[in-house]
Amino acid sequence: MRQDETDKARAQLAPLKGRALPPGQDARKEFQQQLENALGLSVQARLPDTELKEFRVIVIACHAVLLEEARQACTVAVLQCAMKTAKSVLPLLGPLGPELDKEHDIAVEYLAEINAAEQRKNERQDKNLPDIPDPMEFMCPITQATMMDPVVAADGNSYERKPLRSTLNTLAYHHLQTHLGNTGN
């Protein structure tokens, strides 16, 4: 019976191997669901962590994007839903769980900030005071949202830490793929 479970789990993972996050929210959600289902079977079948690492990394990336989009939406309900979804997949991530837990912790902090901002906004409305606009210097050029964790890059501009890291990783990956493709490796 165990061999059947192992074979079934590997068969579910096989078509997902080597795939990157697809563009578009709907395509990403569908891919994420397929990946999480296959990963669930694989964990139940007790496939070794070494076989699951690639898939776990992609699940973490999916949820990191989902949490980032939820933070950008700046609504409590959307962020809470993304946080709940991220927490639900932690058992599938094995030793890589702490990576998604970090993303979740950032979302918890951001949720507290959203709640505080909402409370301040309600107080201003109760007292008939106008909203206070954010200065353009507080906006990240990548996300076009107010920076919560700003860093200064080598170009001297300020960016939100996570999107900057993601952008630099993507650029480095494409640079490597281009160079490896040209050398025939």
C-alpha positions in Angstrom: 0.0 0.0 0.0 2.8 2.5 0.9 4.4 2.0 -2.5 1.1 2.8 -4.2 0.8 6.0 -2.2 4.4 7.0 -3.1 3.8 6.3 -6.8 0.6 8.3 -6.8 2.3 11.2 -5.0 5.2 11.2 -7.5 2.8 11.1 -10.4 0.9 14.1 -9.1 4.2 16.1 -8.7 5.7 15.1 -12.0 3.8 17.5 -14.3 4.5 20.4 -11.8 8.3 19.8 -11.7 10.3 22.7 -13.1 7.3 25.0 -13.5 7.5 28.6 -12.3 4.7 30.8 -11.0 2.4 31.5 -13.9 1.5 35.2 -14.5 -2.0 36.2 -13.6 -3.9 35.8 -10.4 -6.3 33.1 -11.6 -3.6 31.0 -13.2 -1.5 31.3 -10.1 -4.3 30.2 -7.8 -5.1 27.2 -10.0 -1.4 26.2 -10.1 -1.1 26.8 -6.4 -4.1 24.5 -5.7 -2.6 21.7 -7.9 0.7 22.1 -6.1 -0.7 22.1 -2.6 -2.9 19.0 -3.4 0.1 17.1 -4.8 2.3 18.2 -1.9 -0.4 17.0 0.6 -0.3 13.6 -1.0 3.4 13.6 -1.0 3.6 14.5 2.7 1.1 11.7 3.5 3.1 9.3 1.4 6.2 10.4 3.4 8.3 11.3 0.4 11.7 12.6 1.4 12.2 16.3 2.1 14.8 16.4 -0.6 12.2 15.4 -3.3 9.7 18.0 -2.0 12.0 21.0 -1.6 11.5 22.5 -5.1 7.7 22.3 -4.7 7.8 23.7 -1.2 9.8 26.7 -2.4 7.2 27.4 -5.0 4.3 27.1 -2.5 6.2 29.6 -0.3 6.6 31.9 -3.3 2.9 31.7 -4.1 1.9 32.6 -0.6 4.4 35.4 -0.4 2.9 36.9 -3.5 -0.6 36.4 -2.1 0.4 38.1 1.2 2.1 41.0 -0.6 -1.0 41.5 -2.8 -3.1 41.5 0.4 -0.9 44.0 2.1 -1.1 46.3 -1.0 -4.9 46.0 -0.9 -4.8 47.6 2.6 -8.0 46.0 3.8 -8.3 43.9 6.9 -10.6 41.2 5.4 -8.3 40.5 2.4 -5.2 40.4 4.6 -6.8 38.1 7.2 -7.9 35.7 4.5 -4.4 35.6 3.0 -2.9 35.1 6.4 -5.3 32.2 7.2 -4.6 30.5 3.9 -0.8 30.9 4.5 -1.1 29.4 8.0 -3.1 26.4 6.6 -0.3 25.2 4.3 2.5 25.3 7.0 2.2 21.6 7.7 3.0 20.9 4.1 6.2 22.8 4.2 8.2 20.7 6.6 11.6 22.2 7.3 10.9 25.2 5.1 7.8 26.3 7.1 9.7 29.0 9.0 10.2 30.8 5.7 6.5 31.3 5.2 6.1 31.9 8.9 8.3 35.0 8.5 6.0 36.3 5.7 3.1 35.6 8.0 4.7 37.5 10.8 5.2 40.5 8.5 1.5 40.3 7.6 0.6 40.3 11.3 2.6 43.5 11.9 1.0 45.1 8.8 -2.5 44.1 10.0 -1.9 45.8 13.3 -0.8 48.9 11.3 -3.9 48.8 9.1 -6.1 48.4 12.1 -4.4 51.4 13.8 -4.7 53.5 10.6 -8.3 52.6 10.3 -8.9 53.6 13.9 -7.2 57.0 13.3 -9.2 57.5 10.1 -12.5 56.8 12.0 -11.4 59.3 14.7 -10.7 61.9 12.1 -14.1 61.3 10.5 -15.8 61.5 13.9 -14.2 64.9 14.4 -14.9 66.0 10.8 -11.2 66.3 10.0 -9.8 65.8 6.5 -7.7 62.7 5.5 -3.9 63.2 5.6 -2.3 62.3 2.3 1.0 60.4 2.3 4.0 62.3 0.8 5.3 60.9 -2.5 8.6 60.2 -0.7 6.8 57.5 1.3 5.7 55.6 -1.8 7.7 52.7 -3.2 8.5 53.1 -6.9 7.9 49.3 -7.4 4.6 48.8 -5.5 3.3 52.3 -5.7 2.2 51.8 -2.1 3.3 53.4 1.1 6.5 51.8 2.3 6.3 49.9 5.5 9.8 48.4 5.5 11.9 50.9 3.4 15.5 50.3 2.4 17.9 52.5 0.4 19.3 50.7 -2.6 22.7 51.4 -4.3 21.0 53.8 -6.7 20.2 56.0 -3.7 16.4 55.5 -3.9 14.2 54.1 -1.2 12.2 50.9 -1.9 10.0 48.5 0.0 12.4 45.7 1.1 10.5 42.6 0.0 9.5 43.8 -3.6 13.1 45.1 -4.1 14.5 41.7 -3.0 12.1 39.9 -5.3 12.9 42.2 -8.3 16.6 41.8 -7.8 16.2 38.0 -7.5 14.2 37.9 -10.7 16.7 40.0 -12.5 19.6 37.8 -11.3 17.7 34.7 -12.3 17.0 36.0 -15.8 20.6 37.1 -16.1 21.9 33.7 -15.2 19.5 31.9 -17.5 20.6 34.2 -20.4 24.2 33.5 -19.7 23.8 29.8 -19.1 21.7 29.5 -22.3 24.4 31.2 -24.3 27.2 28.9 -23.1 25.3 25.7 -23.9 25.2 24.5 -20.2 
